[in-house]
Amino acid sequence: MGQLLNTICQECLNEKNHVLGIGQSSLEISMNLLKGDLSWIEKQVSKSTFEKIKLLEKNNQKDKPPGLRGLSCDFYAKLFECKSCNTVEVHNDIVIRLDNDETFQVKWNCGECNGLLCIAEKPINEYACSECGSTLLKVIGEGVWD
């Protein structure tokens, strides 16, 4: 369930469809994480980040019976902004929680300049086109999906 945002650059006519929110697969992913299956997380993050998460999870499992994992993950597709490029990208906002209250927030980098992204704070039409850099983005469609 989530939001759909479709934009067009009025300069270069580049169209983008932004699918935000969370789907039915989240329940299955959460159940797998409880069982210690980290394969979904591995596909979402860099190799070095995944190694850090595995180490945190392993250290959290000391003195616990097999099969009982203290790992949960919140994730939600959101718009992330690059303050340097003034562009947006869709990524999963992923927060991994261990039952010892330790948390790990996945960080994303800009596909253009490699700068650190943060959750977008402005309306989407206030960002630049990722293709030509024009600030003439226009929302041409909005909706919800279930």
DSSP file with accessible surface (Angstrom, degrees, kcal/mol):
  #  RESIDUE AA STRUCTURE BP1 BP2  ACC     N-H-->O    O-->H-N    N-H-->O    O-->H-N    TCO  KAPPA ALPHA  PHI   PSI    X-CA   Y-CA   Z-CA
    1    1 A M              0   0  128      0, 0.0    21,-2.2     0, 0.0     2,-0.3   0.000 360.0 360.0 360.0 134.6    0.0    0.0    0.0
    2    2 A G  E     -AB  21 145A  12    143,-2.2   143,-2.1    19,-0.2     2,-0.3  -0.958 360.0 -57.0-178.9-157.7    1.4    3.3   -0.9
    3    3 A Q  E     -AB  20 144A  82     17,-0.8    17,-3.0    -2,-0.3     2,-0.4  -0.855  28.4-150.4-118.4 144.2    1.6    6.4   -3.1
    4    4 A L  E     -AB  19 143A  54    139,-2.9   139,-1.8    -2,-0.3     2,-0.4  -0.949  14.0-177.6-112.2 131.6    2.3    6.8   -6.8
    5    5 A L  E     -AB  18 142A  13     13,-2.3    13,-3.3    -2,-0.4     2,-0.5  -0.988   4.0-170.0-129.8 121.8    3.9   10.0   -8.1
    6    6 A N  E     -AB  17 141A  48    135,-2.9   134,-2.8    -2,-0.4   135,-1.3  -0.954  11.2-177.9-112.5 130.2    4.5   10.5  -11.9
    7    7 A T  E     -AB  16 139A   3      9,-2.7     9,-2.3    -2,-0.5     2,-0.4  -0.884  13.6-163.5-125.8 158.1    6.6   13.4  -13.0
    8    8 A I  E     -AB  15 138A  30    130,-2.2   130,-2.5    -2,-0.3     2,-0.6  -0.994  22.2-128.8-137.0 141.3    7.8   14.9  -16.3
    9    9 A C  E  >  - B   0 137A   0      5,-1.9     4,-1.9    -2,-0.4   128,-0.2  -0.817  13.0-152.8 -86.3 123.9   10.6   17.3  -16.9
   10   10 A Q  T  4 S+     0   0  106    126,-2.5    -1,-0.1    -2,-0.6   127,-0.1   0.615  92.0  51.2 -74.7  -8.6    9.2   20.2  -19.0
   11   11 A E  T  4 S+     0   0  126    125,-0.1    -1,-0.2     3,-0.1   126,-0.0   0.920 129.2  11.0 -89.8 -56.6   12.6   20.8  -20.4
   12   12 A C  T  4 S-     0   0   57      2,-0.1    -2,-0.2   122,-0.0    -1,-0.0   0.449  93.9-124.6-105.9  -3.1   13.8   17.3  -21.7
   13   13 A L     <  +     0   0  119     -4,-1.9     2,-0.4     1,-0.2    -3,-0.1   0.656  50.0 162.3  67.4  19.4   10.4   15.5  -21.3
   14   14 A N        -     0   0   43     -5,-0.1    -5,-1.9    -6,-0.0     2,-0.4  -0.565  23.9-154.8 -69.2 125.4   12.0   12.8  -19.1
   15   15 A E  E     -A    8   0A 117     -2,-0.4     2,-0.4    -7,-0.2    -7,-0.2  -0.852  11.7-173.1-105.3 141.3    9.2   10.9  -17.3
   16   16 A K  E     -A    7   0A  75     -9,-2.3    -9,-2.7    -2,-0.4     2,-0.5  -0.996  14.1-153.1-132.9 139.8    9.6    9.1  -14.0
   17   17 A N  E     -A    6   0A 114     -2,-0.4     2,-0.6   -11,-0.2   -11,-0.2  -0.965  12.6-162.2-110.3 122.5    7.2    6.9  -12.0
   18   18 A H  E     -A    5   0A  12    -13,-3.3   -13,-2.3    -2,-0.5     2,-0.7  -0.930   1.9-166.0-109.8 115.1    7.9    6.9   -8.3
   19   19 A V  E     -A    4   0A  79     -2,-0.6     2,-0.3   -15,-0.2   -15,-0.2  -0.905  16.2-179.9-103.8 112.9    6.3    4.0   -6.4
   20   20 A L  E     +A    3   0A  15    -17,-3.0   -17,-0.8    -2,-0.7     2,-0.3  -0.806  32.5  42.1-113.8 152.9    6.4    4.7   -2.7
   21   21 A G  E    S-AC   2  77A   5     56,-2.0    56,-2.9    -2,-0.3     2,-0.3  -0.824  80.9 -62.0 120.5-154.7    5.1    2.6    0.3
   22   22 A I        -     0   0   53    -21,-2.2     2,-0.1    -2,-0.3    54,-0.1  -0.991  40.2-149.8-141.7 142.3    5.2   -1.0    1.4
   23   23 A G    >   -     0   0   23     -2,-0.3     3,-1.8   123,-0.1     4,-0.3  -0.451  37.2 -90.0-108.5-177.4    3.8   -4.1   -0.1
   24   24 A Q  T >> S+     0   0  184      1,-0.3     3,-1.3     2,-0.2     4,-0.7   0.774 114.8  74.2 -63.5 -25.9    2.4   -7.5    0.9
   25   25 A S  H 3> S+     0   0   68      1,-0.3     4,-2.6     2,-0.2    -1,-0.3   0.703  76.3  80.9 -62.7 -17.3    5.9   -9.0    0.7
   26   26 A S  H <> S+     0   0   28     -3,-1.8     4,-2.6     1,-0.2    -1,-0.3   0.872  88.5  52.9 -59.9 -35.1    6.8   -7.1    3.9
   27   27 A L  H <> S+     0   0  120     -3,-1.3     4,-2.4    -4,-0.3    -1,-0.2   0.948 110.9  46.0 -65.8 -45.2    5.2   -9.8    6.0
   28   28 A E  H  X S+     0   0  130     -4,-0.7     4,-2.4     2,-0.2    -2,-0.2   0.923 113.4  49.2 -63.4 -43.0    7.1  -12.6    4.4
   29   29 A I  H  X S+     0   0   18     -4,-2.6     4,-2.4     1,-0.2    -1,-0.2   0.936 110.8  50.4 -62.5 -43.8   10.4  -10.6    4.6
   30   30 A S  H  X S+     0   0   42     -4,-2.6     4,-2.0    -5,-0.2    -1,-0.2   0.911 110.1  49.9 -62.0 -41.3    9.7   -9.9    8.3
   31   31 A M  H  X S+     0   0   90     -4,-2.4     4,-1.2     1,-0.2    -1,-0.2   0.920 110.6  49.9 -64.8 -41.0    9.0  -13.6    9.0
   32   32 A N  H  <>S+     0   0   43     -4,-2.4     5,-2.8     1,-0.2     3,-0.3   0.894 108.6  52.8 -64.2 -38.6   12.2  -14.6    7.2
   33   33 A L  H ><5S+     0   0    1     -4,-2.4     3,-1.7     1,-0.2    -1,-0.2   0.897 104.2  55.8 -63.9 -38.9   14.2  -12.1    9.3
   34   34 A L  H 3<5S+     0   0   82     -4,-2.0    35,-1.0     1,-0.3    -1,-0.2   0.819 106.9  51.0 -61.3 -29.9   12.8  -13.6   12.5
   35   35 A K  T 3<5S-     0   0  138     -4,-1.2    -1,-0.3    -3,-0.3    -2,-0.2   0.441 125.4-104.5 -84.6  -3.1   14.2  -16.9   11.3
   36   36 A G  T < 5S+     0   0   19     -3,-1.7     2,-0.9     1,-0.3    -3,-0.2   0.576  72.0 145.5  91.9   8.4   17.6  -15.4   10.7
   37   37 A D      < +     0   0   65     -5,-2.8     3,-0.3    -6,-0.2    -1,-0.3  -0.723  17.7 173.1 -83.2 107.4   17.3  -15.3    6.9
   38   38 A L     >  +     0   0   18     -2,-0.9     4,-2.4     1,-0.2     5,-0.2   0.256  42.5 111.6 -98.2  13.0   19.2  -12.1    5.9
   39   39 A S  H  > S+     0   0   45      1,-0.2     4,-1.4     2,-0.2    -1,-0.2   0.849  75.9  52.1 -61.3 -35.9   19.0  -12.7    2.1
   40   40 A W  H  > S+     0   0   43     -3,-0.3     4,-0.7     2,-0.2     3,-0.3   0.939 110.9  47.4 -65.6 -44.2   16.6   -9.8    1.5
   41   41 A I  H >> S+     0   0    0      1,-0.2     3,-1.3     2,-0.2     4,-1.2   0.916 106.3  58.8 -63.0 -39.5   18.8   -7.3    3.4
   42   42 A E  H 3< S+     0   0  108     -4,-2.4     3,-0.3     1,-0.3    -1,-0.2   0.861 105.0  50.3 -59.0 -33.7   21.9   -8.6    1.5
   43   43 A K  H 3< S+     0   0  164     -4,-1.4    -1,-0.3    -3,-0.3    -2,-0.2   0.672 110.4  51.3 -77.3 -16.2   20.2   -7.6   -1.8
   44   44 A Q  H << S+     0   0   46     -3,-1.3     2,-0.2    -4,-0.7    -1,-0.2   0.661 108.9  43.7 -95.0 -19.6   19.4   -4.1   -0.6
   45   45 A V  S  < S-     0   0   21     -4,-1.2    63,-0.1    -3,-0.3    61,-0.0  -0.769  87.8 -86.2-128.1 168.5   22.8   -3.0    0.7
   46   46 A S     >  -     0   0   61     -2,-0.2     4,-2.6     1,-0.1     5,-0.2  -0.241  43.8-107.7 -68.3 163.9   26.5   -3.0   -0.2
   47   47 A K  H  > S+     0   0  170      1,-0.2     4,-2.2     2,-0.2     5,-0.2   0.911 119.8  49.2 -60.9 -43.2   28.7   -5.9    0.7
   48   48 A S  H  > S+     0   0   75      1,-0.2     4,-1.7     2,-0.2    -1,-0.2   0.906 111.7  48.9 -66.5 -38.7   30.5   -4.0    3.4
   49   49 A T  H  > S+     0   0   29      1,-0.2     4,-2.2     2,-0.2    -1,-0.2   0.920 110.1  51.7 -65.1 -42.3   27.2   -2.9    4.9
   50   50 A F  H  X S+     0   0   10     -4,-2.6     4,-2.8     1,-0.2    -2,-0.2   0.903 106.4  53.9 -62.6 -38.9   25.9   -6.4    4.8
   51   51 A E  H  X S+     0   0   86     -4,-2.2     4,-2.2     1,-0.2    -1,-0.2   0.903 108.4  50.1 -62.0 -39.7   29.0   -7.7    6.6
   52   52 A K  H  X S+     0   0  119     -4,-1.7     4,-2.5     2,-0.2    -1,-0.2   0.920 111.1  48.7 -62.8 -43.2   28.4   -5.2    9.4
   53   53 A I  H  X S+     0   0    3     -4,-2.2     4,-2.8     2,-0.2     5,-0.2   0.922 110.2  51.0 -64.6 -43.5   24.8   -6.2    9.8
   54   54 A K  H  X S+     0   0   83     -4,-2.8     4,-2.8     1,-0.2    -1,-0.2   0.913 110.8  49.4 -59.8 -41.4   25.7   -9.9    9.9
   55   55 A L  H  X S+     0   0  101     -4,-2.2     4,-2.7     2,-0.2     5,-0.2   0.930 111.4  48.4 -64.5 -44.1   28.3   -9.2   12.6
   56   56 A L  H  X S+     0   0   36     -4,-2.5     4,-1.7     2,-0.2    -2,-0.2   0.930 114.0  47.1 -59.7 -44.8   25.7   -7.2   14.7
   57   57 A E  H  X S+     0   0   15     -4,-2.8     4,-0.8     2,-0.2    -2,-0.2   0.922 112.0  49.8 -64.9 -42.1   23.2  -10.0   14.3
   58   58 A K  H >< S+     0   0  147     -4,-2.8     3,-1.0     1,-0.2     4,-0.3   0.938 111.3  48.1 -63.0 -46.2   25.7  -12.7   15.2
   59   59 A N  H >< S+     0   0   75     -4,-2.7     3,-0.8     1,-0.3    -1,-0.2   0.833 108.4  55.9 -64.3 -30.3   26.8  -10.8   18.3
   60   60 A N  H 3< S+     0   0   12     -4,-1.7    -1,-0.3    -5,-0.2    -2,-0.2   0.691  99.6  62.0 -73.1 -18.7   23.2  -10.3   19.3
   61   61 A Q  T X< S+     0   0   23     -3,-1.0     3,-1.6    -4,-0.8    -1,-0.2   0.510  70.6 125.4 -90.0  -3.6   22.5  -14.1   19.2
   62   62 A K  T <  S+     0   0  139     -3,-0.8    -3,-0.0    -4,-0.3    -4,-0.0  -0.275  81.5   8.8 -57.9 137.8   24.9  -15.1   21.9
   63   63 A D  T 3  S+     0   0  173      1,-0.2    -1,-0.3     0, 0.0    -2,-0.0   0.740 101.5 122.9  63.7  27.1   23.2  -17.1   24.6
   64   64 A K    <   -     0   0   62     -3,-1.6    -1,-0.2     1,-0.0     3,-0.1  -0.922  68.4-106.5-116.2 144.8   20.0  -17.5   22.7
   65   65 A P    >   -     0   0   78      0, 0.0     3,-1.6     0, 0.0    -1,-0.0  -0.331  49.1 -90.6 -63.2 148.8   18.4  -20.8   21.7
   66   66 A P  T 3  S+     0   0  133      0, 0.0     3,-0.1     0, 0.0    -5,-0.0  -0.288 111.5  27.2 -58.6 143.3   18.7  -21.7   18.0
   67   67 A G  T 3  S+     0   0   54      1,-0.1     2,-0.8   -32,-0.1   -31,-0.0   0.280  93.0 104.6  88.9 -11.4   15.8  -20.4   15.8
   68   68 A L    <   -     0   0  109     -3,-1.6     2,-0.4    -7,-0.1    -1,-0.1  -0.874  50.7-176.3-105.6 104.9   15.0  -17.5   18.0
   69   69 A R        -     0   0   88    -35,-1.0     2,-0.3    -2,-0.8   -33,-0.1  -0.829  25.2-153.5-103.7 140.2   16.3  -14.3   16.4
   70   70 A G        +     0   0   11     -2,-0.4    29,-1.8   -13,-0.2     2,-0.4  -0.346  58.8 116.5-102.2  48.9   16.1  -10.9   17.9
   71   71 A L  E     + D   0  98A   2     -2,-0.3     2,-0.3    27,-0.2    27,-0.2  -0.968  32.3 166.2-124.4 130.4   16.1   -9.1   14.5
   72   72 A S  E     - D   0  97A  53     25,-2.6    25,-3.1    -2,-0.4     2,-0.4  -0.956  15.4-156.1-136.3 161.7   13.4   -7.0   12.9
   73   73 A C  E     - D   0  96A   6     -2,-0.3     2,-0.5    23,-0.2    23,-0.2  -0.992   5.4-160.1-143.6 126.8   13.4   -4.6   10.0
   74   74 A D  E     + D   0  95A  85     21,-2.8    21,-2.6    -2,-0.4     2,-0.3  -0.919  23.4 168.3-101.0 134.2   11.3   -1.7    9.1
   75   75 A F  E     + D   0  94A  16     -2,-0.5     2,-0.3    19,-0.2    19,-0.2  -0.995  10.7 166.5-149.8 145.5   11.4   -0.7    5.4
   76   76 A Y  E     - D   0  93A 103     17,-0.6    17,-2.7    -2,-0.3     2,-0.4  -0.929  39.8-114.1-158.9 124.5    9.3    1.6    3.3
   77   77 A A  E     +CD  21  92A  14    -56,-2.9   -56,-2.0    -2,-0.3     2,-0.3  -0.539  50.5 165.0 -68.4 123.0   10.0    2.9   -0.2
   78   78 A K  E     - D   0  91A  65     13,-2.8    13,-2.1    -2,-0.4     2,-0.4  -0.903  42.6 -96.7-134.7 163.9   10.5    6.7    0.2
   79   79 A L  E     - D   0  90A  21     -2,-0.3    41,-2.7    11,-0.2     2,-0.4  -0.705  38.1-164.6 -81.0 130.4   11.9    9.6   -1.8
   80   80 A F  E     -ED 119  89A   9      9,-3.3     9,-2.3    -2,-0.4     2,-0.3  -0.949   6.8-146.4-115.5 140.2   15.5   10.4   -0.9
   81   81 A E  E     -ED 118  88A   8     37,-3.5    37,-2.0    -2,-0.4     2,-0.6  -0.796   8.9-144.4-109.1 149.0   17.1   13.7   -1.8
   82   82 A C  E  >> - D   0  87A   1      5,-2.4     4,-2.0    -2,-0.3     5,-0.8  -0.958   9.5-160.4-104.3 116.2   20.6   14.6   -2.8
   83   83 A K  T  45S+     0   0  126     -2,-0.6    -1,-0.1    33,-0.5    34,-0.1   0.829  89.7  51.3 -67.5 -29.7   21.3   18.1   -1.4
   84   84 A S  T  45S+     0   0  105      1,-0.2    -1,-0.2    -3,-0.1    -2,-0.0   0.927 122.3  28.1 -72.8 -46.6   24.2   18.6   -3.8
   85   85 A C  T  45S-     0   0   38      2,-0.1    -2,-0.2    43,-0.0    -1,-0.2   0.623  96.1-134.7 -88.8 -16.5   22.4   17.6   -7.0
   86   86 A N  T  <5 +     0   0   44     -4,-2.0    42,-4.1     1,-0.2     2,-0.3   0.884  63.8 125.5  58.3  40.8   18.9   18.7   -5.8
   87   87 A T  E   < -D   82   0A  14     -5,-0.8    -5,-2.4    40,-0.2     2,-0.3  -0.786  52.0-133.9-120.7 168.0   17.5   15.5   -7.2
   88   88 A V  E     -D   81   0A  14     40,-0.4     2,-0.3    -2,-0.3    -7,-0.2  -0.924  16.0-176.7-124.2 151.8   15.4   12.6   -5.8
   89   89 A E  E     -D   80   0A  45     -9,-2.3    -9,-3.3    -2,-0.3     2,-0.5  -0.971  27.8-119.2-138.2 151.8   15.7    8.9   -5.9
   90   90 A V  E     +D   79   0A  51     -2,-0.3     2,-0.3   -11,-0.2   -11,-0.2  -0.827  44.1 154.3 -94.8 127.9   13.4    6.1   -4.6
   91   91 A H  E     -D   78   0A  40    -13,-2.1   -13,-2.8    -2,-0.5     2,-0.4  -0.962  48.5 -95.4-142.4 161.0   15.0    3.8   -2.0
   92   92 A N  E     -D   77   0A  39     -2,-0.3     2,-1.0   -15,-0.2   -15,-0.2  -0.680  30.1-137.3 -77.2 127.4   13.8    1.6    0.8
   93   93 A D  E     -D   76   0A  19    -17,-2.7   -17,-0.6    -2,-0.4     2,-0.5  -0.801  33.6-170.2 -82.4 103.5   14.2    3.4    4.2
   94   94 A I  E     +D   75   0A   0     -2,-1.0    12,-2.4    12,-0.3     2,-0.5  -0.894  18.7 176.9-110.2 123.1   15.6    0.4    6.1
   95   95 A V  E     -DF  74 105A  18    -21,-2.6   -21,-2.8    -2,-0.5     2,-0.5  -0.988  13.2-159.6-122.9 119.5   16.0    0.4    9.8
   96   96 A I  E     -DF  73 104A   4      8,-3.1     8,-2.4    -2,-0.5     2,-0.4  -0.869   8.9-165.8-101.9 129.0   17.2   -2.9   11.3
   97   97 A R  E     -DF  72 103A  93    -25,-3.1   -25,-2.6    -2,-0.5     2,-0.3  -0.959   7.6-159.3-119.7 133.8   16.6   -3.4   15.0
   98   98 A L  E >   -D   71   0A  11      4,-2.8     3,-1.6    -2,-0.4   -27,-0.2  -0.775  33.2-114.3-103.2 154.6   18.1   -6.0   17.3
   99   99 A D  T 3  S+     0   0   88    -29,-1.8   -28,-0.1    -2,-0.3    -1,-0.1   0.578 112.4  70.2 -72.3  -1.2   16.4   -7.0   20.5
  100  100 A N  T 3  S-     0   0   79    -30,-0.3    -1,-0.3     2,-0.1     3,-0.1   0.184 121.6-104.4 -93.8  19.9   19.2   -5.5   22.6
  101  101 A D  S <  S+     0   0  150     -3,-1.6     2,-0.3     1,-0.3    -2,-0.2   0.521  78.1 139.2  70.7  10.0   17.9   -2.1   21.4
  102  102 A E        -     0   0   81     -4,-0.2    -4,-2.8   -46,-0.1     2,-0.3  -0.650  33.3-166.4 -81.3 136.8   20.8   -1.7   18.9
  103  103 A T  E     -F   97   0A  87     -2,-0.3     2,-0.4    -6,-0.2    -6,-0.2  -0.918  14.5-162.3-125.3 155.9   19.6   -0.2   15.6
  104  104 A F  E     -F   96   0A  42     -8,-2.4    -8,-3.1    -2,-0.3     2,-0.5  -0.981   7.0-159.1-137.9 119.1   21.2    0.1   12.2
  105  105 A Q  E     -F   95   0A  85     -2,-0.4     2,-0.3   -10,-0.2   -10,-0.2  -0.894  20.3-129.2-102.0 124.5   20.0    2.5    9.5
  106  106 A V        -     0   0    7    -12,-2.4     2,-0.4    -2,-0.5   -12,-0.3  -0.546  23.0-148.6 -71.6 133.1   20.9    1.8    5.9
  107  107 A K        -     0   0  136     -2,-0.3     2,-0.3   -14,-0.1    11,-0.1  -0.826   7.1-153.5-105.5 144.5   22.4    4.8    4.2
  108  108 A W        -     0   0   38      9,-0.4     9,-3.0    -2,-0.4     2,-0.3  -0.891   3.2-146.0-117.7 149.8   22.0    5.5    0.5
  109  109 A N  B     -G  116   0B  76     -2,-0.3     7,-0.2     7,-0.2     6,-0.1  -0.868  29.9 -96.9-115.5 150.1   24.3    7.4   -1.9
  110  110 A C     >  -     0   0    3      5,-3.2     4,-1.3    -2,-0.3   -29,-0.0  -0.350  22.8-139.8 -62.8 134.9   23.4    9.5   -4.9
  111  111 A G  T  4 S+     0   0   70      2,-0.1    -1,-0.1     1,-0.1   -22,-0.0   0.698  99.9  41.1 -69.4 -17.8   23.6    7.7   -8.2
  112  112 A E  T  4 S+     0   0  151      3,-0.1    -1,-0.1     1,-0.0    -2,-0.0   0.911 133.9  10.3 -95.1 -56.3   25.1   10.9   -9.8
  113  113 A C  T  4 S-     0   0   60      2,-0.1    -2,-0.1     3,-0.0     3,-0.1   0.479  89.9-124.8-107.5  -5.3   27.6   12.4   -7.3
  114  114 A N     <  +     0   0  116     -4,-1.3    -3,-0.1     1,-0.2     3,-0.1   0.577  59.8 147.9  69.6  11.0   27.8    9.6   -4.7
  115  115 A G        -     0   0   23     -6,-0.1    -5,-3.2     1,-0.1    -1,-0.2  -0.332  58.7 -86.5 -70.8 159.8   26.8   12.0   -1.9
  116  116 A L  B     -G  109   0B 108     -7,-0.2   -33,-0.5    -3,-0.1     2,-0.3  -0.478  43.8-142.3 -70.6 132.6   24.8   10.9    1.0
  117  117 A L        -     0   0   12     -9,-3.0    -9,-0.4    -2,-0.2     2,-0.3  -0.655  15.4-169.5 -93.1 152.9   21.1   10.9    0.5
  118  118 A C  E     -E   81   0A  44    -37,-2.0   -37,-3.5    -2,-0.3     3,-0.1  -0.909  42.1 -73.9-133.5 164.3   18.5   11.8    3.2
  119  119 A I  E     -E   80   0A  70     -2,-0.3   -39,-0.3   -39,-0.3   -40,-0.0  -0.363  61.8-102.3 -61.2 132.5   14.7   11.5    3.2
  120  120 A A        -     0   0   23    -41,-2.7   -41,-0.1   -31,-0.2    -1,-0.1  -0.285  37.0-178.1 -61.2 138.7   13.2   14.2    0.9
  121  121 A E        +     0   0  148      2,-0.1    -1,-0.1    -3,-0.1    -2,-0.1   0.542  58.1  66.2-113.1 -16.0   11.7   17.2    2.7
  122  122 A K  S    S-     0   0   77      1,-0.1     5,-0.1     2,-0.0    -2,-0.0  -0.685  95.0 -85.4-106.1 163.4   10.3   19.2   -0.2
  123  123 A P    >   -     0   0   70      0, 0.0     3,-2.3     0, 0.0     4,-0.1  -0.350  46.0-113.6 -60.9 147.0    7.5   18.6   -2.7
  124  124 A I  G >  S+     0   0   11      1,-0.3     3,-1.6     2,-0.2    13,-0.1   0.811 112.9  63.9 -59.1 -30.3    8.8   16.5   -5.6
  125  125 A N  G 3  S+     0   0   79      1,-0.3    12,-0.4    11,-0.1    -1,-0.3   0.558  91.3  67.0 -75.2  -1.4    8.3   19.4   -8.1
  126  126 A E  G <  S+     0   0  102     -3,-2.3    -1,-0.3    10,-0.1     2,-0.2   0.388  88.0  85.8 -95.8   3.8   10.9   21.5   -6.3
  127  127 A Y  S <  S-     0   0    1     -3,-1.6    10,-0.5    -4,-0.1   -40,-0.2  -0.594  82.5-105.3 -99.9 165.5   13.7   19.1   -7.2
  128  128 A A        -     0   0    9    -42,-4.1   -40,-0.4    -2,-0.2     7,-0.2  -0.537  38.1 -96.4 -87.0 155.2   15.8   19.1  -10.4
  129  129 A C     >  -     0   0    3      5,-3.0     4,-1.6    -2,-0.2    -1,-0.1  -0.499  25.9-141.5 -66.9 132.3   15.5   16.6  -13.3
  130  130 A S  T  4 S+     0   0   50     -2,-0.2    -1,-0.1     1,-0.2   -43,-0.1   0.669  97.8  48.1 -73.6 -13.1   18.0   13.8  -12.9
  131  131 A E  T  4 S+     0   0  132      3,-0.1    -1,-0.2  -117,-0.1    -2,-0.0   0.907 131.6   7.2 -90.1 -51.9   18.6   13.7  -16.7
  132  132 A C  T  4 S-     0   0   62      2,-0.1    -2,-0.2  -118,-0.0    -4,-0.0   0.551  90.0-121.6-114.3 -10.1   19.1   17.4  -17.6
  133  133 A G     <  +     0   0   47     -4,-1.6    -3,-0.1     1,-0.3     2,-0.0   0.404  59.5 147.0  85.1  -2.9   19.2   19.3  -14.3
  134  134 A S        -     0   0   21     -6,-0.1    -5,-3.0     1,-0.1    -1,-0.3  -0.312  48.8-142.2 -65.3 147.8   16.3   21.5  -15.1
  135  135 A T  S    S+     0   0   94     -7,-0.2    -1,-0.1     1,-0.2    -7,-0.1  -0.016  74.6 105.2 -99.3  31.7   14.1   22.6  -12.2
  136  136 A L        +     0   0   77      2,-0.1  -126,-2.5   -10,-0.0     2,-0.3  -0.233  43.0 150.4-105.2  43.5   11.0   22.3  -14.4
  137  137 A L  E     -B    9   0A  19    -10,-0.5     2,-0.4   -12,-0.4  -128,-0.2  -0.575  23.8-169.3 -75.2 139.5    9.6   19.1  -12.9
  138  138 A K  E     -B    8   0A 111   -130,-2.5  -130,-2.2    -2,-0.3     2,-0.5  -0.995  23.4-126.6-131.8 133.7    5.8   18.8  -13.0
  139  139 A V  E     +B    7   0A  42     -2,-0.4  -132,-0.3  -132,-0.2     3,-0.1  -0.688  30.1 173.6 -76.5 122.2    3.7   16.2  -11.3
  140  140 A I  E     +     0   0A  83   -134,-2.8     2,-0.3    -2,-0.5  -133,-0.2   0.435  63.3  18.0-110.3  -2.8    1.5   14.6  -14.0
  141  141 A G  E     -B    6   0A  22   -135,-1.3  -135,-2.9     2,-0.0     2,-0.3  -0.919  55.9-179.9-167.3 139.9   -0.1   11.9  -12.0
  142  142 A E  E     +B    5   0A 140     -2,-0.3     2,-0.3  -137,-0.2  -137,-0.2  -0.983  20.6 134.3-138.3 150.1   -0.8   10.9   -8.4
  143  143 A G  E     -B    4   0A  29   -139,-1.8  -139,-2.9    -2,-0.3     2,-0.3  -0.977  42.4-104.5-171.9-175.8   -2.5    8.0   -6.9
  144  144 A V  E     -B    3   0A 127     -2,-0.3     2,-0.3  -141,-0.3  -141,-0.3  -0.902  24.0-156.7-124.1 153.5   -2.5    5.2   -4.3
  145  145 A W  E      B    2   0A  72   -143,-2.1  -143,-2.2    -2,-0.3    -2,-0.0  -0.951 360.0 360.0-129.7 153.1   -1.8    1.6   -4.7
  146  146 A D              0   0  164     -2,-0.3  -123,-0.1  -145,-0.2    -2,-0.0  -0.982 360.0 360.0-133.6 360.0   -2.9   -1.4   -2.6
